[in-house]
């Protein structure tokens, strides 16, 4: 499973070289992982935002991703999913992962009418992500810049052909119903 993140070169490039997150990478803070390449481009400005100049494709195990989903809580209260706001707040405090649904993005980084998953990891989930689930880390910054250049020049067909392949996640499992807010 491929996820995307953007970091400063000081954090991203050592992770690529070591194929692991280095000691300077903070395991004690929340990190957000995104299956959507274009949502990541929206967030990091095609790798141009300060502190987000290095775009990474992080391969993790399917088991790790599914553990995070099973142990996640929605990042906001949703009536009908949670018994009440207080129950949601208790769950959120305990959960090592949180799910946020944001509009997916097109090549111009404009919102689309469907949502994309953002998965925030903290505590045990961050440690597992960095130390157990990560299989490979690749620098896809040149790809991000190339696609952005094609979009700016109006060559959307070529830009689309370069996008990393993404498929909808098979979320039919009843154990994930707590995340469908």
C-alpha positions, 0 to 999 in steps of 0.5 A, spaced: 500 500 500 502 506 497 501 512 502 504 519 501 507 525 505 511 531 504 517 533 509 523 538 509 529 535 505 532 534 512 527 529 514 525 526 507 532 525 504 535 521 510 528 517 510 529 515 502 537 514 503 535 509 509 529 506 507 526 508 514 524 514 518 531 517 521 532 518 529 530 526 527 523 524 525 518 525 531 515 519 533 512 522 539 507 527 535 501 525 530 503 524 523 498 524 517 498 519 511 495 520 505 493 514 500 491 520 495 497 523 491 493 529 489 491 530 495 498 530 498 500 535 492 494 540 494 497 539 501 504 541 500 503 545 494 506 540 489 512 540 493 513 547 494 511 549 501 516 551 506 518 544 510 514 540 505 519 540 499 520 533 499 514 528 497 515 521 499 511 515 497 511 510 503 510 503 502 507 500 508 504 493 509 496 492 508 496 489 515 499 495 518 494 500 514 488 495 516 490 495 524 490 503 523 483 503 520 481 498 525 484 502 531 482 509 528 476 514 530 473 519 526 477 526 527 470 529 528 463 527 531 458 524 527 451 523 529 449 516 528 456 514 528 457 515 535 452 515 541 454 522 543 459 527 543 462 525 550 463 518 547 466 520 541 471 525 545 473 519 550 474 514 544 478 520 540 483 521 546 484 513 546 485 512 539 492 511 536 489 513 529 484 518 527 480 518 520 479 525 516 475 525 510 477 531 505 474 532 498 479 529 493 482 533 488 483 534 481 489 536 477 488 543 478 488 541 486 480 543 486 475 539 490 472 533 487 465 531 489 467 525 493 472 524 499 479 522 500 482 519 507 487 522 511 489 518 516 493 521 523 497 516 527 499 518 534 502 514 539 503 506 538 500 507 531 506 512 529 511 507 532 508 501 528 508 505 522 515 507 522 518 501 525 514 495 523 509 497 517 514 501 513 517 497 507 520 502 502 520 510 502 521 513 495 522 520 493 517 522 488 519 530 488 521 529 481 515 526 479 510 531 483 514 537 479 514 534 472 506 533 473 505 540 476 509 542 470 505 539 465 498 541 468 501 548 468 502 548 461 495 545 459 497 538 458 492 534 462 493 528 458 500 527 459 499 529 467 494 524 468 498 518 465 504 520 470 499 520 476 501 514 480 495 508 480 490 509 485 484 504 486 478 505 491 480 501 498 475 495 499 472 498 505 466 493 505 468 490 512 463 491 517 469 493 522 470 499 518 463 502 519 465 506 525 469 510 520 464 512 515 462 519 517 
